[in-house]
Amino acid sequence: MSSRHHIDDFMRGRIIGKIEEGRKITDVAREFDIAHRVVSRLWKSFKTTGMCSRRHGEVVLEVRHLQKTDISSYQQKGTGAPQLSRWQISFLLPQESKTIARRLRGGGLYAHRPVVCVPLTRQHRTARLQWCREHHNWTEQDWACVLFSDESRFSLSSDCRRQLIWRESGTAYRPENIQEKDRYPTCSIMVWAGIMINGRTRLHVVANGTMTGQRYIDEVLLPHVRLFRGAVGDKFVFMDDNTTCHRTLAVQDCLDSEGIQRFVWPARSPDLNPIENVWDALGRQIAG
């Protein structure tokens, strides 16, 4: 039966040296009269951190080890700093995640939000593949008749929002004279955009609140999409995603009455819409 006693740094170094010589953990534990799990935990700690000493009251974390080969792969998978630290040093001292995250930040490793991918079932993948096969022979002239559209929400300062509303609306009021009363304390706007590969674009700031089918008709289809339809002609095709407010009967009746042909769009396919690149560029400029 192994005895329970304190293991100092010198003893730790001797244990690590024995194992590095090729001795088995069981033999080393028997020789030093130490529990097998203690020696095994010490060896795992040394392989991960490169250190055999254990400082009480703080996490023994070798940041250089996390900055080596596998750190980029974990970040690409969407693992944040607290999750990564718990995975790496779960066998060390039990510490709060805030302490671990603080030490990671000290080494230049910051938290990353997990990348949330759109879940695709077999039916979704089949529909996407069929859609791509149906349109892979389209020419540039065919795609030039398509209006790609989407909505996105941006968080920005009050001054920036007043400037954007003033430029979009074309009103005579100056931005400094615009007074806003927000229902929610967060400062964000919803923007609808439509782009065509021939250079025709349209950007519209949607008022705060929930987008409904009737608002979609009054604020997007009639004042904006109908103008694109008149400029392009009978070959015009309108693309919008499968959001609930886009697929109401009122919206479909409006499109039919205006002679607007809707592009059949596979479900859960934002990566097929080139307007996502516009949102990325716009978001970067707003953040700057």
Secondary structure, DSSP 8 states (H G I E B T S, - for coil): --------HHHHHHHHHHHHTT--HHHHHHHHT--HHHHHHHHHHHHHHS-----TTS----HHHHTSTTHHHHHHTT--HHHHHHHHSTTS----HHHHHHHHHHTT-------------HHHHHHHHHHHHHHTT--HHHHTTEEEEEEEEEE--HHHHHHHHHHHHT-SS-GGG-----SSSS-EEEEEEEE-TTS-EEEEEE-SS---HHHHIIIIIIIIIHHHHHHH-TT-EEE----GGGSSHHHHHHHHHHT-EE----SS-GGG-THHHHHHHHHHHHH-
